[in-house]
Amino acid sequence: MRSNALARVVRSGAVVLLAACDSGSTKENQTESALGGGFGVGVTPDDHGAWIAIPGTGKVQVFNLQQRRISGSLNVGGDPRRLAFSAQGKIGAVTNTAGYLTFVK
C-alpha cells in the first residue's frame, strides 16, 4: 500500500514528512532529525524506504516511509551525492564526488 505522505530533506538537518491534503496541497505532518543537509534522495522501488545522501559525512541515511522515521545509516565513505536502485530494488547505487561508486545489496 502506498503512503499518502511525502518526505522532503531540508538544509536544517531534518526530514520533513508532508501529508497530501484533499485540496491537492501539502502540509507538514512530522519532522524527523537527520545528520545534516541532505543532497540526494532515492525512494526504493517498493515505496517502503528512502535513502538520503548526507554530503561530507560519508553516510547515507535510511528513512522508513511506513514507520516515518530514520531506521539506520550506511557508511559509504567520501562525499555521497546521488542515489539509484535496480528495478527489483535489490541493489542500491550511490555516486560519490570522491571519485567512486558504491553498490549496496
Buried (B, 14 or more C-beta within 10 A) or exposed (E): EEBEBBBBBEEEEBBBBBBBEEEEEBEEBEEBEBBBBBBBBBBBEEEBBBBBBBBEBBBBBBBBBEEBEBEEBBEBBBBBBBBEBEEEBEEBBBBBEEEEEBEBE
